[in-house]
């Protein structure tokens, strides 16, 4: 896996966010199991499980965005771009960078407005517990911010690489081949 020159702090933050998402997912799973057991044993659900699970699942879904971007786990299609010349690739990289900046500004601004509104109005869930929604909205805002910082960093790295005359696709493929070769070496040693 190519590291795209990402700073260690960004990699670490993305890793921590992914770890938190994993822990929360285990918690939601445990909560769901406890709720099912409660329904079968006591004949009633645990109060607020649906509310808590809903908020946490939204949080979980977006906490891993930056980690997926850091680890190149998002779905990508480079079939057309791989067959373009250097100038075509540079043009697409510039367009992607512009698109990412515009999308980041639009989404982060919108999320900030929604967060501020939820906080000032004291917005809560509609169920029994009436949990405040702003903590989940803070997580969404931060998750998307980390994602956009990571995506832009990677795209600028690709642009710099292309402008220097190198092929980032070939570099990434070579990094994947090197990783696979190391995994095979470890398997052979066993």
Secondary structure, DSSP 8 states (H G I E B T S, - for coil): ---TT--HHHHHHHHHHHHHHHHHHHHHHHHHHHHHHHHHHTSS--TTHHHHHHHHHHHHHHHTHHHHHHTT-S----HHHHTS-HHHHHHHHHHHHHHHHHHHHHHHHHHHHHHHHHHHHT-B-SSSS--BSHHHHHHHHHHHHHHHHHHHHHHHHHHHHHHTT--HHHHHHHHHHHHHHHHHHHHHH-
